Amino acid sequence: MDAARVSNDLFGRACRLPLALWILRNNKERFFQSEPPQMFGGRTAIRQELDRFVNAGLLDIERPDNESRVYYVRTDSPLWEIVRTARDIVDRP
């Protein structure tokens, strides 16, 4: 099953689910905006989706002192279960 198609049909944008899956699979404690691959869309589209995830409580923002970068940290929101379920379905052979 194609994650981009499922994402577009169920979540409104083709990049939303693949980006959420990338975040879920990312083993780093935090990441910054430029880390998600360009295959998810342009920088503006990725930033918009990250902002949506922050608003939904899936991510928190960290701005360390003396750094211009904005870091995103995955929360323990129960909404991640939706992403995990979608992952299990789209990853089926």
Gaussian input, Z-matrix of N, CA and C with variables (Angstrom, degrees):
# hf/3-21g

backbone

0 1
 N
 C     1     B1
 C     2     B2     1     A1
 N     3     B3     2     A2     1     D1
 C     4     B4     3     A3     2     D2
 C     5     B5     4     A4     3     D3
 N     6     B6     5     A5     4     D4
 C     7     B7     6     A6     5     D5
 C     8     B8     7     A7     6     D6
 N     9     B9     8     A8     7     D7
 C    10    B10     9     A9     8     D8
 C    11    B11    10    A10     9     D9
 N    12    B12    11    A11    10    D10
 C    13    B13    12    A12    11    D11
 C    14    B14    13    A13    12    D12
 N    15    B15    14    A14    13    D13
 C    16    B16    15    A15    14    D14
 C    17    B17    16    A16    15    D15
 N    18    B18    17    A17    16    D16
 C    19    B19    18    A18    17    D17
 C    20    B20    19    A19    18    D18
 N    21    B21    20    A20    19    D19
 C    22    B22    21    A21    20    D20
 C    23    B23    22    A22    21    D21
 N    24    B24    23    A23    22    D22
 C    25    B25    24    A24    23    D23
 C    26    B26    25    A25    24    D24
 N    27    B27    26    A26    25    D25
 C    28    B28    27    A27    26    D26
 C    29    B29    28    A28    27    D27
 N    30    B30    29    A29    28    D28
 C    31    B31    30    A30    29    D29
 C    32    B32    31    A31    30    D30
 N    33    B33    32    A32    31    D31
 C    34    B34    33    A33    32    D32
 C    35    B35    34    A34    33    D33
 N    36    B36    35    A35    34    D34
 C    37    B37    36    A36    35    D35
 C    38    B38    37    A37    36    D36
 N    39    B39    38    A38    37    D37
 C    40    B40    39    A39    38    D38
 C    41    B41    40    A40    39    D39
 N    42    B42    41    A41    40    D40
 C    43    B43    42    A42    41    D41
 C    44    B44    43    A43    42    D42
 N    45    B45    44    A44    43    D43
 C    46    B46    45    A45    44    D44
 C    47    B47    46    A46    45    D45
 N    48    B48    47    A47    46    D46
 C    49    B49    48    A48    47    D47
 C    50    B50    49    A49    48    D48
 N    51    B51    50    A50    49    D49
 C    52    B52    51    A51    50    D50
 C    53    B53    52    A52    51    D51
 N    54    B54    53    A53    52    D52
 C    55    B55    54    A54    53    D53
 C    56    B56    55    A55    54    D54
 N    57    B57    56    A56    55    D55
 C    58    B58    57    A57    56    D56
 C    59    B59    58    A58    57    D57
 N    60    B60    59    A59    58    D58
 C    61    B61    60    A60    59    D59
 C    62    B62    61    A61    60    D60
 N    63    B63    62    A62    61    D61
 C    64    B64    63    A63    62    D62
 C    65    B65    64    A64    63    D63
 N    66    B66    65    A65    64    D64
 C    67    B67    66    A66    65    D65
 C    68    B68    67    A67    66    D66
 N    69    B69    68    A68    67    D67
 C    70    B70    69    A69    68    D68
 C    71    B71    70    A70    69    D69
 N    72    B72    71    A71    70    D70
 C    73    B73    72    A72    71    D71
 C    74    B74    73    A73    72    D72
 N    75    B75    74    A74    73    D73
 C    76    B76    75    A75    74    D74
 C    77    B77    76    A76    75    D75
 N    78    B78    77    A77    76    D76
 C    79    B79    78    A78    77    D77
 C    80    B80    79    A79    78    D78
 N    81    B81    80    A80    79    D79
 C    82    B82    81    A81    80    D80
 C    83    B83    82    A82    81    D81
 N    84    B84    83    A83    82    D82
 C    85    B85    84    A84    83    D83
 C    86    B86    85    A85    84    D84
 N    87    B87    86    A86    85    D85
 C    88    B88    87    A87    86    D86
 C    89    B89    88    A88    87    D87
 N    90    B90    89    A89    88    D88
 C    91    B91    90    A90    89    D89
 C    92    B92    91    A91    90    D90
 N    93    B93    92    A92    91    D91
 C    94    B94    93    A93    92    D92
 C    95    B95    94    A94    93    D93
 N    96    B96    95    A95    94    D94
 C    97    B97    96    A96    95    D95
 C    98    B98    97    A97    96    D96
 N    99    B99    98    A98    97    D97
 C   100   B100    99    A99    98    D98
 C   101   B101   100   A100    99    D99
 N   102   B102   101   A101   100   D100
 C   103   B103   102   A102   101   D101
 C   104   B104   103   A103   102   D102
 N   105   B105   104   A104   103   D103
 C   106   B106   105   A105   104   D104
 C   107   B107   106   A106   105   D105
 N   108   B108   107   A107   106   D106
 C   109   B109   108   A108   107   D107
 C   110   B110   109   A109   108   D108
 N   111   B111   110   A110   109   D109
 C   112   B112   111   A111   110   D110
 C   113   B113   112   A112   111   D111
 N   114   B114   113   A113   112   D112
 C   115   B115   114   A114   113   D113
 C   116   B116   115   A115   114   D114
 N   117   B117   116   A116   115   D115
 C   118   B118   117   A117   116   D116
 C   119   B119   118   A118   117   D117
 N   120   B120   119   A119   118   D118
 C   121   B121   120   A120   119   D119
 C   122   B122   121   A121   120   D120
 N   123   B123   122   A122   121   D121
 C   124   B124   123   A123   122   D122
 C   125   B125   124   A124   123   D123
 N   126   B126   125   A125   124   D124
 C   127   B127   126   A126   125   D125
 C   128   B128   127   A127   126   D126
 N   129   B129   128   A128   127   D127
 C   130   B130   129   A129   128   D128
 C   131   B131   130   A130   129   D129
 N   132   B132   131   A131   130   D130
 C   133   B133   132   A132   131   D131
 C   134   B134   133   A133   132   D132
 N   135   B135   134   A134   133   D133
 C   136   B136   135   A135   134   D134
 C   137   B137   136   A136   135   D135
 N   138   B138   137   A137   136   D136
 C   139   B139   138   A138   137   D137
 C   140   B140   139   A139   138   D138
 N   141   B141   140   A140   139   D139
 C   142   B142   141   A141   140   D140
 C   143   B143   142   A142   141   D141
 N   144   B144   143   A143   142   D142
 C   145   B145   144   A144   143   D143
 C   146   B146   145   A145   144   D144
 N   147   B147   146   A146   145   D145
 C   148   B148   147   A147   146   D146
 C   149   B149   148   A148   147   D147
 N   150   B150   149   A149   148   D148
 C   151   B151   150   A150   149   D149
 C   152   B152   151   A151   150   D150
 N   153   B153   152   A152   151   D151
 C   154   B154   153   A153   152   D152
 C   155   B155   154   A154   153   D153
 N   156   B156   155   A155   154   D154
 C   157   B157   156   A156   155   D155
 C   158   B158   157   A157   156   D156
 N   159   B159   158   A158   157   D157
 C   160   B160   159   A159   158   D158
 C   161   B161   160   A160   159   D159
 N   162   B162   161   A161   160   D160
 C   163   B163   162   A162   161   D161
 C   164   B164   163   A163   162   D162
 N   165   B165   164   A164   163   D163
 C   166   B166   165   A165   164   D164
 C   167   B167   166   A166   165   D165
 N   168   B168   167   A167   166   D166
 C   169   B169   168   A168   167   D167
 C   170   B170   169   A169   168   D168
 N   171   B171   170   A170   169   D169
 C   172   B172   171   A171   170   D170
 C   173   B173   172   A172   171   D171
 N   174   B174   173   A173   172   D172
 C   175   B175   174   A174   173   D173
 C   176   B176   175   A175   174   D174
 N   177   B177   176   A176   175   D175
 C   178   B178   177   A177   176   D176
 C   179   B179   178   A178   177   D177
 N   180   B180   179   A179   178   D178
 C   181   B181   180   A180   179   D179
 C   182   B182   181   A181   180   D180
 N   183   B183   182   A182   181   D181
 C   184   B184   183   A183   182   D182
 C   185   B185   184   A184   183   D183
 N   186   B186   185   A185   184   D184
 C   187   B187   186   A186   185   D185
 C   188   B188   187   A187   186   D186
 N   189   B189   188   A188   187   D187
 C   190   B190   189   A189   188   D188
 C   191   B191   190   A190   189   D189
 N   192   B192   191   A191   190   D190
 C   193   B193   192   A192   191   D191
 C   194   B194   193   A193   192   D192
 N   195   B195   194   A194   193   D193
 C   196   B196   195   A195   194   D194
 C   197   B197   196   A196   195   D195
 N   198   B198   197   A197   196   D196
 C   199   B199   198   A198   197   D197
 C   200   B200   199   A199   198   D198
 N   201   B201   200   A200   199   D199
 C   202   B202   201   A201   200   D200
 C   203   B203   202   A202   201   D201
 N   204   B204   203   A203   202   D202
 C   205   B205   204   A204   203   D203
 C   206   B206   205   A205   204   D204
 N   207   B207   206   A206   205   D205
 C   208   B208   207   A207   206   D206
 C   209   B209   208   A208   207   D207
 N   210   B210   209   A209   208   D208
 C   211   B211   210   A210   209   D209
 C   212   B212   211   A211   210   D210
 N   213   B213   212   A212   211   D211
 C   214   B214   213   A213   212   D212
 C   215   B215   214   A214   213   D213
 N   216   B216   215   A215   214   D214
 C   217   B217   216   A216   215   D215
 C   218   B218   217   A217   216   D216
 N   219   B219   218   A218   217   D217
 C   220   B220   219   A219   218   D218
 C   221   B221   220   A220   219   D219
 N   222   B222   221   A221   220   D220
 C   223   B223   222   A222   221   D221
 C   224   B224   223   A223   222   D222
 N   225   B225   224   A224   223   D223
 C   226   B226   225   A225   224   D224
 C   227   B227   226   A226   225   D225
 N   228   B228   227   A227   226   D226
 C   229   B229   228   A228   227   D227
 C   230   B230   229   A229   228   D228
 N   231   B231   230   A230   229   D229
 C   232   B232   231   A231   230   D230
 C   233   B233   232   A232   231   D231
 N   234   B234   233   A233   232   D232
 C   235   B235   234   A234   233   D233
 C   236   B236   235   A235   234   D234
 N   237   B237   236   A236   235   D235
 C   238   B238   237   A237   236   D236
 C   239   B239   238   A238   237   D237
 N   240   B240   239   A239   238   D238
 C   241   B241   240   A240   239   D239
 C   242   B242   241   A241   240   D240
 N   243   B243   242   A242   241   D241
 C   244   B244   243   A243   242   D242
 C   245   B245   244   A244   243   D243
 N   246   B246   245   A245   244   D244
 C   247   B247   246   A246   245   D245
 C   248   B248   247   A247   246   D246
 N   249   B249   248   A248   247   D247
 C   250   B250   249   A249   248   D248
 C   251   B251   250   A250   249   D249
 N   252   B252   251   A251   250   D250
 C   253   B253   252   A252   251   D251
 C   254   B254   253   A253   252   D252
 N   255   B255   254   A254   253   D253
 C   256   B256   255   A255   254   D254
 C   257   B257   256   A256   255   D255
 N   258   B258   257   A257   256   D256
 C   259   B259   258   A258   257   D257
 C   260   B260   259   A259   258   D258
 N   261   B261   260   A260   259   D259
 C   262   B262   261   A261   260   D260
 C   263   B263   262   A262   261   D261
 N   264   B264   263   A263   262   D262
 C   265   B265   264   A264   263   D263
 C   266   B266   265   A265   264   D264
 N   267   B267   266   A266   265   D265
 C   268   B268   267   A267   266   D266
 C   269   B269   268   A268   267   D267
 N   270   B270   269   A269   268   D268
 C   271   B271   270   A270   269   D269
 C   272   B272   271   A271   270   D270
 N   273   B273   272   A272   271   D271
 C   274   B274   273   A273   272   D272
 C   275   B275   274   A274   273   D273
 N   276   B276   275   A275   274   D274
 C   277   B277   276   A276   275   D275
 C   278   B278   277   A277   276   D276

   B1=1.4490
   B2=1.5256
   B3=1.2988
   B4=1.4612
   B5=1.5304
   B6=1.3354
   B7=1.4678
   B8=1.5202
   B9=1.3327
   B10=1.4697
   B11=1.5259
   B12=1.3344
   B13=1.4720
   B14=1.5246
   B15=1.3359
   B16=1.4646
   B17=1.5184
   B18=1.3176
   B19=1.4640
   B20=1.5137
   B21=1.3195
   B22=1.4598
   B23=1.5265
   B24=1.3286
   B25=1.4609
   B26=1.5261
   B27=1.3180
   B28=1.4637
   B29=1.5215
   B30=1.3161
   B31=1.4563
   B32=1.5225
   B33=1.3403
   B34=1.4578
   B35=1.5123
   B36=1.3108
   B37=1.4690
   B38=1.5170
   B39=1.3169
   B40=1.4663
   B41=1.5245
   B42=1.3171
   B43=1.4698
   B44=1.5280
   B45=1.3186
   B46=1.4682
   B47=1.5281
   B48=1.3129
   B49=1.4633
   B50=1.5265
   B51=1.3376
   B52=1.4695
   B53=1.5356
   B54=1.3194
   B55=1.4646
   B56=1.5246
   B57=1.3252
   B58=1.4697
   B59=1.5259
   B60=1.3235
   B61=1.4678
   B62=1.5216
   B63=1.3253
   B64=1.4631
   B65=1.5282
   B66=1.3272
   B67=1.4681
   B68=1.5236
   B69=1.3254
   B70=1.4614
   B71=1.5261
   B72=1.3141
   B73=1.4698
   B74=1.5256
   B75=1.3143
   B76=1.4614
   B77=1.5270
   B78=1.3042
   B79=1.4627
   B80=1.5229
   B81=1.3250
   B82=1.4578
   B83=1.5274
   B84=1.3196
   B85=1.4631
   B86=1.5231
   B87=1.3223
   B88=1.4634
   B89=1.5249
   B90=1.3172
   B91=1.4587
   B92=1.5149
   B93=1.3189
   B94=1.4507
   B95=1.5233
   B96=1.3012
   B97=1.4558
   B98=1.5215
   B99=1.3129
   B100=1.4625
   B101=1.5290
   B102=1.3209
   B103=1.4606
   B104=1.5268
   B105=1.3286
   B106=1.4707
   B107=1.5249
   B108=1.3255
   B109=1.4674
   B110=1.5229
   B111=1.3254
   B112=1.4652
   B113=1.5249
   B114=1.3236
   B115=1.4615
   B116=1.5263
   B117=1.3339
   B118=1.4600
   B119=1.5198
   B120=1.3176
   B121=1.4576
   B122=1.5123
   B123=1.3072
   B124=1.4516
   B125=1.5148
   B126=1.3046
   B127=1.4723
   B128=1.5269
   B129=1.3223
   B130=1.4654
   B131=1.5221
   B132=1.3233
   B133=1.4672
   B134=1.5242
   B135=1.3232
   B136=1.4630
   B137=1.5220
   B138=1.3326
   B139=1.4649
   B140=1.5281
   B141=1.3272
   B142=1.4657
   B143=1.5306
   B144=1.3170
   B145=1.4630
   B146=1.5261
   B147=1.3214
   B148=1.4651
   B149=1.5228
   B150=1.3307
   B151=1.4676
   B152=1.5272
   B153=1.3297
   B154=1.4684
   B155=1.5253
   B156=1.3345
   B157=1.4632
   B158=1.5293
   B159=1.3264
   B160=1.4677
   B161=1.5265
   B162=1.3299
   B163=1.4686
   B164=1.5239
   B165=1.3312
   B166=1.4625
   B167=1.5250
   B168=1.3312
   B169=1.4541
   B170=1.5185
   B171=1.3341
   B172=1.4630
   B173=1.5239
   B174=1.3180
   B175=1.4633
   B176=1.5174
   B177=1.3116
   B178=1.4651
   B179=1.5226
   B180=1.3210
   B181=1.4649
   B182=1.5195
   B183=1.3230
   B184=1.4654
   B185=1.5193
   B186=1.3170
   B187=1.4707
   B188=1.5280
   B189=1.3347
   B190=1.4638
   B191=1.5298
   B192=1.3273
   B193=1.4643
   B194=1.5257
   B195=1.3174
   B196=1.4632
   B197=1.5306
   B198=1.3081
   B199=1.4608
   B200=1.5187
   B201=1.3155
   B202=1.4611
   B203=1.5271
   B204=1.3130
   B205=1.4605
   B206=1.5274
   B207=1.3094
   B208=1.4573
   B209=1.5207
   B210=1.3116
   B211=1.4555
   B212=1.5219
   B213=1.3169
   B214=1.4575
   B215=1.5205
   B216=1.3246
   B217=1.4576
   B218=1.5252
   B219=1.3229
   B220=1.4651
   B221=1.5243
   B222=1.3176
   B223=1.4604
   B224=1.5311
   B225=1.3138
   B226=1.4657
   B227=1.5301
   B228=1.3156
   B229=1.4611
   B230=1.5275
   B231=1.3312
   B232=1.4645
   B233=1.5313
   B234=1.3245
   B235=1.4648
   B236=1.5247
   B237=1.3288
   B238=1.4642
   B239=1.5261
   B240=1.3404
   B241=1.4708
   B242=1.5231
   B243=1.3382
   B244=1.4633
   B245=1.5235
   B246=1.3206
   B247=1.4660
   B248=1.5287
   B249=1.3300
   B250=1.4697
   B251=1.5293
   B252=1.3263
   B253=1.4669
   B254=1.5229
   B255=1.3282
   B256=1.4674
   B257=1.5243
   B258=1.3313
   B259=1.4699
   B260=1.5205
   B261=1.3252
   B262=1.4595
   B263=1.5289
   B264=1.3186
   B265=1.4661
   B266=1.5247
   B267=1.3204
   B268=1.4711
   B269=1.5264
   B270=1.3276
   B271=1.4653
   B272=1.5268
   B273=1.3330
   B274=1.4665
   B275=1.5228
   B276=1.3419
   B277=1.4786
   B278=1.5254
   A1=108.09
   A2=116.66
   A3=122.00
   A4=110.80
   A5=116.64
   A6=121.14
   A7=111.98
   A8=117.63
   A9=119.99
   A10=110.92
   A11=116.82
   A12=119.19
   A13=110.98
   A14=117.21
   A15=120.69
   A16=109.65
   A17=116.32
   A18=120.91
   A19=111.10
   A20=117.13
   A21=120.79
   A22=110.59
   A23=117.06
   A24=121.04
   A25=112.72
   A26=117.45
   A27=120.44
   A28=114.69
   A29=116.72
   A30=120.07
   A31=113.71
   A32=118.19
   A33=120.83
   A34=116.74
   A35=118.61
   A36=121.60
   A37=108.57
   A38=114.59
   A39=119.71
   A40=112.77
   A41=117.91
   A42=120.03
   A43=113.22
   A44=118.10
   A45=120.41
   A46=113.05
   A47=118.12
   A48=119.78
   A49=111.90
   A50=120.05
   A51=118.29
   A52=113.10
   A53=117.74
   A54=120.22
   A55=110.47
   A56=117.24
   A57=120.63
   A58=110.40
   A59=117.01
   A60=120.28
   A61=111.13
   A62=117.23
   A63=120.48
   A64=109.75
   A65=116.39
   A66=120.56
   A67=109.80
   A68=116.50
   A69=121.21
   A70=111.49
   A71=116.58
   A72=120.98
   A73=113.16
   A74=116.93
   A75=121.68
   A76=108.82
   A77=116.92
   A78=120.98
   A79=113.82
   A80=116.70
   A81=119.34
   A82=110.40
   A83=115.37
   A84=120.65
   A85=111.28
   A86=115.67
   A87=120.39
   A88=108.37
   A89=115.69
   A90=120.44
   A91=108.19
   A92=116.59
   A93=119.15
   A94=109.74
   A95=116.05
   A96=124.11
   A97=114.52
   A98=118.09
   A99=120.04
   A100=113.31
   A101=118.87
   A102=120.77
   A103=115.09
   A104=120.32
   A105=117.90
   A106=110.58
   A107=116.87
   A108=120.37
   A109=113.10
   A110=115.75
   A111=122.55
   A112=112.09
   A113=118.27
   A114=120.56
   A115=111.94
   A116=117.24
   A117=120.93
   A118=112.24
   A119=117.08
   A120=120.90
   A121=110.35
   A122=115.26
   A123=120.82
   A124=111.49
   A125=115.49
   A126=120.83
   A127=112.31
   A128=116.84
   A129=119.64
   A130=110.42
   A131=117.45
   A132=121.16
   A133=110.76
   A134=116.66
   A135=120.18
   A136=110.21
   A137=117.10
   A138=119.99
   A139=110.73
   A140=117.23
   A141=120.62
   A142=110.86
   A143=116.47
   A144=119.45
   A145=111.13
   A146=117.26
   A147=119.85
   A148=110.35
   A149=117.22
   A150=120.81
   A151=110.93
   A152=117.19
   A153=120.46
   A154=110.69
   A155=116.30
   A156=119.89
   A157=111.24
   A158=116.84
   A159=120.48
   A160=109.20
   A161=116.68
   A162=120.93
   A163=112.23
   A164=117.04
   A165=121.59
   A166=112.29
   A167=117.40
   A168=120.96
   A169=114.11
   A170=117.33
   A171=120.87
   A172=112.26
   A173=116.11
   A174=122.21
   A175=110.07
   A176=115.42
   A177=122.91
   A178=107.42
   A179=115.56
   A180=121.89
   A181=108.89
   A182=116.00
   A183=122.21
   A184=108.04
   A185=115.29
   A186=121.75
   A187=107.60
   A188=116.79
   A189=119.40
   A190=111.31
   A191=115.29
   A192=120.50
   A193=109.88
   A194=115.28
   A195=123.27
   A196=113.98
   A197=117.91
   A198=121.14
   A199=108.74
   A200=116.01
   A201=119.68
   A202=111.85
   A203=117.36
   A204=120.74
   A205=111.77
   A206=113.91
   A207=121.83
   A208=106.70
   A209=116.62
   A210=121.43
   A211=109.45
   A212=115.49
   A213=122.33
   A214=108.20
   A215=115.75
   A216=122.32
   A217=107.92
   A218=116.50
   A219=120.26
   A220=109.45
   A221=116.33
   A222=121.84
   A223=109.32
   A224=115.72
   A225=120.01
   A226=110.72
   A227=116.79
   A228=122.31
   A229=111.07
   A230=117.04
   A231=119.53
   A232=112.61
   A233=117.53
   A234=120.28
   A235=112.34
   A236=117.44
   A237=119.95
   A238=110.97
   A239=117.45
   A240=120.27
   A241=110.92
   A242=117.17
   A243=121.01
   A244=109.38
   A245=116.09
   A246=120.84
   A247=109.85
   A248=117.34
   A249=120.32
   A250=111.01
   A251=116.45
   A252=120.13
   A253=110.64
   A254=116.95
   A255=120.81
   A256=110.10
   A257=117.35
   A258=121.47
   A259=110.73
   A260=116.00
   A261=119.93
   A262=111.50
   A263=116.46
   A264=120.49
   A265=111.12
   A266=118.32
   A267=119.77
   A268=112.25
   A269=118.06
   A270=120.95
   A271=113.07
   A272=117.22
   A273=119.52
   A274=109.83
   A275=116.15
   A276=119.18
   A277=112.58
   D1=141.86
   D2=-176.26
   D3=-88.40
   D4=117.69
   D5=-177.89
   D6=-61.70
   D7=-36.46
   D8=-179.27
   D9=-65.53
   D10=-40.95
   D11=179.47
   D12=-67.75
   D13=-45.57
   D14=177.61
   D15=-59.19
   D16=-42.89
   D17=179.89
   D18=-61.07
   D19=-47.04
   D20=-179.30
   D21=-63.31
   D22=-44.32
   D23=-177.17
   D24=-70.10
   D25=-41.23
   D26=-174.42
   D27=-99.01
   D28=-31.79
   D29=-172.80
   D30=-112.66
   D31=1.39
   D32=171.88
   D33=94.50
   D34=-24.77
   D35=178.82
   D36=-142.63
   D37=141.11
   D38=-177.10
   D39=-63.75
   D40=-25.83
   D41=-176.25
   D42=-88.11
   D43=-14.19
   D44=-171.27
   D45=-64.79
   D46=-52.45
   D47=-179.73
   D48=-66.82
   D49=-47.46
   D50=177.77
   D51=-57.43
   D52=-37.82
   D53=177.56
   D54=-66.76
   D55=-42.96
   D56=177.90
   D57=-62.25
   D58=-39.08
   D59=177.70
   D60=-65.87
   D61=-38.89
   D62=177.07
   D63=-61.17
   D64=-44.02
   D65=179.36
   D66=-62.21
   D67=-44.64
   D68=-179.24
   D69=-61.61
   D70=-37.92
   D71=-177.63
   D72=-85.39
   D73=-11.10
   D74=-178.52
   D75=-71.17
   D76=123.71
   D77=-176.58
   D78=-86.82
   D79=-1.55
   D80=-179.00
   D81=-80.67
   D82=149.46
   D83=178.91
   D84=-63.65
   D85=-36.92
   D86=178.73
   D87=-148.75
   D88=162.08
   D89=179.59
   D90=-144.42
   D91=163.88
   D92=177.32
   D93=-114.21
   D94=166.04
   D95=-168.94
   D96=-53.11
   D97=-35.48
   D98=-175.52
   D99=-81.09
   D100=-3.51
   D101=-177.66
   D102=-75.78
   D103=-38.46
   D104=178.86
   D105=-59.68
   D106=139.15
   D107=-178.15
   D108=-60.11
   D109=148.40
   D110=179.59
   D111=-61.93
   D112=-18.11
   D113=-179.95
   D114=-61.24
   D115=-17.83
   D116=178.90
   D117=-83.03
   D118=-9.93
   D119=-179.98
   D120=134.67
   D121=179.67
   D122=177.63
   D123=-70.00
   D124=167.58
   D125=-178.25
   D126=-56.96
   D127=-39.08
   D128=-179.77
   D129=-65.46
   D130=-44.03
   D131=179.50
   D132=-62.81
   D133=-42.59
   D134=178.98
   D135=-64.01
   D136=-44.28
   D137=179.11
   D138=-60.92
   D139=-41.44
   D140=178.75
   D141=-61.54
   D142=-42.41
   D143=179.68
   D144=-67.80
   D145=-40.96
   D146=177.00
   D147=-61.19
   D148=-40.22
   D149=176.55
   D150=-62.08
   D151=-39.74
   D152=177.22
   D153=-63.16
   D154=-40.78
   D155=178.54
   D156=-65.42
   D157=-36.13
   D158=175.64
   D159=-63.80
   D160=-47.71
   D161=-179.77
   D162=-61.36
   D163=-31.64
   D164=179.65
   D165=-81.80
   D166=-8.38
   D167=-179.56
   D168=87.20
   D169=9.93
   D170=178.82
   D171=-80.40
   D172=-27.06
   D173=-179.69
   D174=-131.70
   D175=152.29
   D176=168.20
   D177=-113.35
   D178=158.16
   D179=177.57
   D180=-107.77
   D181=137.11
   D182=172.59
   D183=-121.94
   D184=135.90
   D185=175.08
   D186=-127.33
   D187=87.66
   D188=-179.46
   D189=-60.66
   D190=146.99
   D191=177.37
   D192=-57.92
   D193=146.24
   D194=177.28
   D195=63.18
   D196=17.40
   D197=176.06
   D198=-126.43
   D199=139.64
   D200=179.07
   D201=-88.66
   D202=-14.68
   D203=-178.73
   D204=-74.37
   D205=147.16
   D206=172.47
   D207=-103.75
   D208=124.79
   D209=178.97
   D210=-102.10
   D211=145.98
   D212=176.50
   D213=-112.22
   D214=136.91
   D215=-179.27
   D216=-125.03
   D217=127.89
   D218=178.70
   D219=-70.02
   D220=134.14
   D221=178.64
   D222=-90.14
   D223=177.52
   D224=175.12
   D225=-98.43
   D226=30.57
   D227=-179.89
   D228=-55.90
   D229=138.12
   D230=175.57
   D231=-64.56
   D232=-15.36
   D233=177.61
   D234=-64.81
   D235=-20.16
   D236=176.30
   D237=-63.37
   D238=-22.72
   D239=177.09
   D240=-62.99
   D241=-33.53
   D242=176.48
   D243=-63.10
   D244=-43.80
   D245=179.74
   D246=-65.58
   D247=-41.58
   D248=178.96
   D249=-62.52
   D250=-41.88
   D251=178.39
   D252=-63.83
   D253=-44.50
   D254=177.49
   D255=-61.17
   D256=-40.65
   D257=177.70
   D258=-59.22
   D259=-46.74
   D260=-178.58
   D261=-60.98
   D262=-35.20
   D263=-179.51
   D264=-75.48
   D265=-47.72
   D266=-177.01
   D267=-72.54
   D268=-20.73
   D269=178.88
   D270=-85.07
   D271=-4.90
   D272=178.54
   D273=-64.91
   D274=143.67
   D275=178.73
   D276=-68.72

